[in-house]
Amino acid sequence: MKLTDYLHKNRIRANAFAKVAQVTPAAVCSWIKHGNMPRKIETLRRVAAATNGQVTANDWVDASADNSRWVVLGKEE
């Protein structure tokens, strides 16, 4: 599930979610508005925990797969 969908479904504001996930409100807004993915695995774990597993690292990858270029072993594909 996308984070945006989770927040909307559960009627949670970005600022409130940021506190629960122990991230900045600016980070949450960036994820929502720009589709950015958290850069640290620990942040992804905190988001998953804060959403009771409804938003996982796989959801971030699936959501961005169509719109981004992947870098593998230092080479763009």
C-alpha positions in Angstrom: 0.0 0.0 0.0 1.3 3.5 -0.8 1.9 5.7 2.2 -0.5 8.3 0.8 -3.2 5.7 0.7 -2.5 4.5 4.2 -2.6 8.1 5.6 -5.9 8.9 3.7 -7.5 5.6 4.7 -6.7 6.0 8.3 -7.3 9.8 8.4 -3.8 10.5 9.7 -2.1 13.8 9.0 1.5 13.9 7.8 2.7 15.7 10.9 1.1 13.1 13.2 2.6 10.3 11.2 6.0 11.9 11.3 6.0 11.8 15.1 5.0 8.1 15.2 7.6 7.1 12.6 10.2 9.3 14.3 11.0 11.3 11.1 10.6 14.9 10.2 7.4 16.2 8.8 9.4 17.5 5.8 10.5 13.9 5.0 6.9 12.7 5.1 5.7 15.5 2.8 8.5 14.8 0.4 7.5 11.1 0.3 3.9 12.1 -0.4 4.3 15.0 -2.8 7.3 13.8 -4.8 7.1 10.1 -4.4 10.6 10.0 -2.9 11.7 6.8 -1.1 13.3 6.9 2.4 17.1 6.5 1.9 17.9 4.6 5.1 16.7 1.0 5.7 16.1 2.0 9.4 13.6 4.7 8.2 11.8 2.1 6.0 11.6 -0.2 9.1 10.1 2.6 11.2 7.5 3.4 8.5 6.6 -0.3 8.3 6.3 -0.5 12.1 4.3 2.8 12.3 1.8 1.4 9.7 1.6 -2.1 11.3 3.3 -3.5 8.2 0.8 -2.0 5.8 3.5 0.1 4.0 6.7 -1.8 3.4 9.9 -1.3 1.5 8.4 -3.3 -1.3 5.6 -0.8 -1.6 8.1 2.0 -2.2 10.0 0.1 -4.9 6.8 -1.0 -6.6 5.5 2.6 -6.6 8.6 4.1 -8.0 9.6 1.3 -10.5 7.8 2.8 -13.5 9.2 6.3 -13.0 12.8 5.9 -12.0 16.1 4.6 -13.4 17.9 1.9 -11.4 21.6 2.0 -10.8 23.2 -1.5 -10.6 27.0 -1.9 -9.9 27.6 1.8 -10.7 25.9 1.5 -14.1 22.6 2.9 -15.1 20.1 0.5 -16.7 
